[in-house]
């Protein structure tokens, strides 16, 4: 079983008044991306609005920081919106849900404790539930009150060891991205951009 966790970001955008009346939401978002970012328009999004964090250029990462924090201190900001796509054998079976944050990596890392208690992701809705049974992690996606989008299987079964390897790998990738973001620390008068926008500390 080949397991991968992919960090996905929902890019913030400046709202242009001349686009506010558009009824074609998909087209409107595409235009917002083209006007706000220099290179993202050449990338293929997931779910029409999520992008691989690792695909973003340094220029567009900087733009995302500016638009995300707007005029508030970075220390008062939540992490970037997005989360983690779960891919099993080259097929994505779970995507970040509404209001998810990149800081949900801290929830995923609970799984590294082989005796972890069942839990839900803390920010997104609907929120998948994780429980370890034997050598597997059972991910329950209950759509009875709110539908998962994109649709997810009611129950996803993942090999525990394979999933822990994926969590370690994505953590290494996030550490590398954190070092890139933190090159801008002095500009934003903070000890660590990544501390707030990736890890949500």
Secondary structure, DSSP 4 states (H G I P E B T S, - for coil): --EEEEEEEE------GGGTT---HHHHHHHHHHHH-SSGGGSPPBTTTEEEGGGS-HHHHHHHHHHHHTTS-GGG--PPBEEEEEEETTEEEE---BT-BGGGHHHHGGGGSTTPPPEE-SSSBS--EEEEETTEEEEE---SSS--SS---SEEEEEHHHHHHHHHHHHHHHHHHHHHHGGGTTTTT-S-HHHHHTS--
